[in-house]
Amino acid sequence: MSKQVYLVCEKDVAGDMGRHRLAKVLKERGIKHAILPVSQRVVINKPAISRELLGKIVWLCFSTPDAVRLFFASFGELLTSTLKFAAQDLNTAAALLQQGVRTDYIPIKPLYLQQNSVFEKAGGTVAAADGQEWTGLSAAVNMVFTKREGLALSIPEEKETIFLLNTPREAEYLLRRAKHGSIFLCKNPATAEVCWEYGAEVVLPTDFSYEGMLEELQKIIFC
């Protein structure tokens, strides 16, 4: 039986797929693969946001570039000069910079784990834009713009399948519908844990990096 490698990813609101770096590395190594998007962010109703509400907020926090674009397109004219901005990661900070805003804080750990942090020390209200996952923040106002929906999957049955997974959420959306006779090559233990919960066959590299994944992938392909 021939083997099919799938690089699992998610789509943003615009339909762009992630995992470009890993796809490039696979191509450079000559490993044939297909891109498999398992979910996409879609826009839902805009939250009720006013100039008065934003005037009470000290920190405005963003978890994704999508959230930045959607917020500024709808409410950019309501922002005050006293606001401080936090970004989940460098990609989100880059999206803020495109809006002419400097990021004041990028955390080492996820923003939803920031209890007793710089936010609480500020002593004011924290607003999480598009942030269901930020419920750990005290006195937080969640401004939700989008939700994530699963996408239909088309996976041929006649081939042995190997799925490359980077995050627990990718694993969750995939395993709700994928056949369990496949091999799930996970980048890290958190992603592997989701696969184990579904009883899936997991391969976990000793080096939790793209290089570690590729080393294990080559063993699987050529065994």
N, C-alpha and C positions, 0 to 999 in steps of 0.2 A: 504494500500500500504506500503510495506517495505521501509526502508530508507537506502540509501547508502552514506557513508561518503567518500569524496575524498580529499586527501591531495595534493594540487596543488604544483608543483615544476618546475624547469627548469634543463636541462642537460648542462654540460660543454662540451668542445671539446672531451674529452675522453669518454663521455657518462655517467659519474657519475651524480647521481641525488642529489640535495640538500635537505634541511629540515630534516636531520637525527635526530636532537635533538627533534623536534616536533613529528616525527614518533615514537621515543623511548618513549616519554611521553604518547602518545596515546596507545601504546602497554601496558605500565605499568598500565594504567587506565582501561585496558580491553575493549577499544573502537575499534571495528572492522572498518577497513578502507582500502582503496586502494590508491596506489600512482599514481598520474596522471601528468606525464610530459607534458607540453604544448609547450615547445620550446627547442631548442638546439643551442649552438654556433657551427658554422662550419668555417673551415679555408678558407680564400679567398687569393688572390694574395698578396705576400709579398710586403711591401712598399719599396721604393728606399731609402736605408740608407747606408751612407758611413762613413768612419773614419773621413773625413773632416766635415761632418754634425755633428757628435757626438762631435767633438772637439769644436763646437760653442755652445753647449748646457750646461746650468748650472744645471737645474733640469730635471730628467727623471722620469716621473710619470706613475704609473700603476694602472689600475682600477680593474683588476681581476687576480687571480692566473694563469688562462689560458694565459693571456697576458704576464706574467712573463716567463712562460715556453717556449712559442713560441718565444719570443724575444731572450732569452738567447741561445736557440737552434740554432737560425739563425745568431745572431749578437753579441754573447757574447765576441768574440775575438776582437771586435772593440771598446769595452768600454775603457774609459780613467779613470785614477785614480782621476781626479778632479770632476767627476760627483757626484751630490747629488741625492738621491733617495726618492721619496714619494710614499706612498701606500694608496689606497682608504680605506682599513680596515685591521684588524689584520690577516685575512686569506691571504690577498695579501702580507702583510709584512712577514708572515711565508714562503710563496713561495720564496720571495727574499732571506730570510735567508738560504733556502735550496740551493740557488745558491752561497752562501758564501758572500752575500751582506747585509750590515746593512742598515735598513731603517732610513733615517734622519728625516722624517716627516710623521705623520699620522694625518690628519685634524679632527676637531670635526664635521664640516659640509662637505658635498660632495665637492670633489676637483673642480668640474666645477663651484662652487660658490666662488672661492677663489680670486676674484678681490681685489686689494689693500691689498694683503696678503704677506706672506713670499716670494712668488715667484716673485712678482713685486719688492720687496725690494732688491732682489738679483741682479736685473738689467740686467739679461741675458735672453737667449732664454729658454723657457720651452717646453719640448717635452712630449706629452701624448701618451703613447703606447696603442694601441687598444682603442682610446678614442674619439669616435664621441661625447660623452656626455660632453666633456670638452671644448666646444667651447667658454665658458665664459672667459677662460684664455687669457690674452693679449699676443701677440707675440708667440702664441703656435704653435708647429708643431705637427700635428696629424699623428701618425703612426698606421694605421688600419690593423689588422691582420685577424679579424674574423667578421662575422655578425651573427645575430640570426634569425633562421627560425622557423616558427610554425610547430608543429607536428600534425599528424592525431589523432583525438580523437575517442574513442569507448566507448560510454556511453549508457547503456541499458535504454530504454524508460519506462520499466514497474516499475521502482523504483523511489521513491522520492529522489532527490539528494541534498546533502549538500556539498558545496565546501569550503574548508578552504584556504583562500588567505592571503599571507603575504605582497605582494608588488603590486604596481600599474601595473607593467609590466606583472606579472602573470595574473592579472585580465584582462588586455587588450588582451593577447593572448587567454585566455579562452573564453571570451565573444564574440569574433569574430565568434565563432562556436558553443558554448554551448547553450542549450535551456534555455529560460528565465523564465521558470516555477520553477526553482530550487531556493534554498536558498544559498546566498553567505555570508559566515561568514568571515568578514574582520578583520585583526589585528589592523588596524589603519585608521584614517579618509582619508588619501591620497588614499589608496586602495579602500575604500568605495566610494569615489568620482568618480572613474572610473566606478564602477558598477552602480551607480546612473545615469551616463550619458547614459548607455545602457538600463535604465528603469528596472534594476534588483531588486529583493527583497533582501535587505541587512540587516544583523544583525551585529551591531557594539558593542563590549563590552565597558563597562565604564572603564575597566582596559586594556590598550593597551599592552597586554603581552600574552604569551602562556597560562598562568593561566586564564586570562580573557576570552580568546577564548574557553578554555575547559569548563569553567563554563557555558557559553552561549550554547555551543554544547550539554552539558548534558541536558539543559532545552529543546532544540529542539528535541533531541532523545527521551526523556521520556515524552514529553507532550501528 
